[in-house]
Amino acid sequence: MNYGQSSSATGFKLSSTPMITGAALIGAGSLIGLAGMIVGGAAMYSAARKWFVELEMPPSEVVKHKWNQTKAATVAGASAWQQHHNGAPARAHA
């Protein structure tokens, strides 16, 4: 009896050539996809960096400004809700 071979006449036989070809195509496709991701990522990074440089106000200042607007709107909304629903005079919140 030979080791590694089936003794049955109807055993499962797999041709290695299509398997090797398939693995090579998958590898090549993966490399092409990786190259595309690198090129696309570099383009996005470059565009984002250019956009940040051209901004009139740094992103941290924009966030601070928006946060202050959000706090003011929240206080105004809460004050209006309390005055409308409770009939109580509005209190100023700092």
Contacts in CASP RR format, 6 or more apart in sequence:
PFRMAT RR
TARGET T0000
AUTHOR 0000-0000-0000
METHOD contacts of the structure
MODEL  1
MNYGQSSSATGFKLSSTPMITGAALIGAGSLIGLAGMIVGGAAMYSAARK
WFVELEMPPSEVVKHKWNQTKAATVAGASAWQQHHNGAPARAHA
1 7 0 8 1.000
6 12 0 8 1.000
52 59 0 8 1.000
55 62 0 8 1.000
57 65 0 8 1.000
75 93 0 8 1.000
78 93 0 8 1.000
79 90 0 8 1.000
79 91 0 8 1.000
79 92 0 8 1.000
79 93 0 8 1.000
80 90 0 8 1.000
82 88 0 8 1.000
82 90 0 8 1.000
82 91 0 8 1.000
83 89 0 8 1.000
83 90 0 8 1.000
END
